[in-house]
């Protein structure tokens, strides 16, 4: 195994994951007010109405597919009666639909961000980097799914084992060296995205509005004639409703 392979599949993942963890700690400690998705709904909602759900539901399905493909060993699915052929048919069919929805939704969001002046003005440099990396990762993953590479190469006996070995601190970089080029490029781009993650709007993924469930109600009271003991100034009266004095 060459020095480049050792760096890519052994050192590089730990560098990016370290930045991922420490970056989130730094961001939460020093930039709590910036910990947001930077919503731009007030600027444009027509495209956002369909593109946003397509992207988010699609990316959620893609994420769950990766959890199953990378996190669950093949021996576990074999034990419950899911054959390798059945698994691949399910992964390719569901993955293709999820990937298509994600790509279409992302294209809609990018079009909206580029051609809506107010949204473009609110776009930061890190937003642009994030969109490029995210689009590249999704595109490479979709290519692996629909090109047939995933059916001829059993990534659960290679990429998945390598991925899990990183978190067990027993990395096996040789498994990625033997993987097809498209899987290698997908892995490199995905790991780089993790390094940029803490410094982009993607931090909102780890935010849940749990406080809204337990916070007290917010009361809104209208101004009416019975509020308070002082008579309301005439300046608040509507036109043609001022009573005439006799």
Number of C-alpha atoms within 10 A of each C-alpha: 8 7 7 10 15 15 13 17 23 19 14 16 22 18 13 18 16 14 18 20 14 13 17 19 13 14 17 15 11 11 13 10 9 15 21 15 13 14 10 15 12 8 14 15 13 10 15 18 11 14 23 18 14 22 23 15 15 22 21 14 19 24 14 13 17 15 12 16 18 20 15 15 15 19 11 10 14 12 9 8 9 14 13 15 10 10 14 18 12 13 20 20 13 16 24 19 16 22 25 19 22 28 21 17 24 23 15 19 19 17 13 20 20 14 10 13 12 15 17 15 10 13 14 12 8 14 15 13 14 19 16 12 17 17 18 17 21 21 17 18 22 22 18 21 20 15 10 11 15 20 17 7 14 14 20 20 14 19 25 22 21 23 21 17 14 17 10 9 9 11 18 19 23 16 17 23 18 11 16 15 12 15 19 18 15 19 21 16 17 20 20 19 21 19 20 18 21 22 20 22 18 18 17 14 9 8 11 8 6 8 8 9 8 7 8 8 8 6 5 6 7 6 9 8 10 9 11 9 7 8 9 14 7 8 8 8 11 8 7 7 7 11 7 6 4 3
